[in-house]
Structure formats: structure tokens, C-alpha cells
Amino acid sequence: MDQQVSTGALLREVARLHIHLQRSCVTSCCDTTVTQCTVLTELGRSAPVTLAELSHRIGFDKSWTSRAVENLVQEGLVEKVPSQTDRRTIQLSLSPLGEVRLRELNQTLNALAHQAMEHIPESEHASVHRALEWLQQALLALSEDKQLVPALEAVGGPSCACE
């Protein structure tokens, strides 16, 4: 009997496959580690940020993030600049060379997405794109919802420390 996969299981599998392909592609095509890619893409999205903010955004331990940032600084991809408002605080941002590397990474990852879409009938591309936009909005809403864990507990769902 053919059993239908739950939406949650399907989403986890899609995310797993996508991340695996991205990691393989980035390390072989862009001479960039997965950690470097993660840091560079987040700095491209939200810089300038402090080390603590960056660690929180990417979900890495602060010491792990610090080592990754130091390596990127040594490679000339990230710049450390004292904050204008608090000289004790260091702001991290992409250097011009880091911006070039980020563009290369984005081009590589966009090409990967294009290759994946080639396996989907062209008549469905707009529907897939629309569904991804809806999913993105839903996940953003969940990521900003501080009441998620209490709401899950109230309906007898699993409790976790997800934020």
C-alpha cells in the first residue's frame, strides 16, 4: 500500500537534500567551506553586525563563529570596524573582496536551484515559486513568533527550546 509522506517529513527531506547539494556545490565550486559560506551569506544579508549578533543569527557557538570570522578576516573577506556609537564594540561586514566572493557563491547557488527546476515541468515553475514564497513567509512568521513554544504546549504538542 502506498503511504503518503506527511508535509513535515517532506519539508525536512527537501531541506536536507537542498542543504546537502548546496554544501557539495559550494565546497567544490567556490573553494569555500560551509562555515565560511554561512558567515558570508549572513553578513551579506545583515551587516554590519557584532560577533554576538552574527553567532545568534547563524546558530553557531560564539567561539566557533569567532574562529570562522578570524579566518575570513585573514583571507581579506571580512572587515572588523569599531562601532561609531560604542568604541568597545566591533562591527563585522564584508570587505570588497568578500562581496565578490558572496556574488560568486550566490551565482553558484542560484545555478543549483535552476538545475533543480529543470527537473520540474516548466508549466509548474510559477506554482513552485509561489509555494516557496508562501513557505518563506510562514517560516519567517514562525521564527518571529515568541509564543510558538507555549502554543505547542497548550495543545499537548512537544515542548522544545526552539526560538
Buried (B, 14 or more C-beta within 10 A) or exposed (E): EEEEEEEEEEEEEEEEEBEEBBBEBBBEBBEBBEBBBBBBBBBBEEBBBBBEBBBBBBEBEEEEBBEBBEBBBEBEBBBBEEEEEEEEEBBBBBBEBBBEBBEBBBEBBEEBEEEEBEEEEEEEEEEEEEEEEEEEEEEEEEEEEEEBBEEBEEEEEEEEEEE
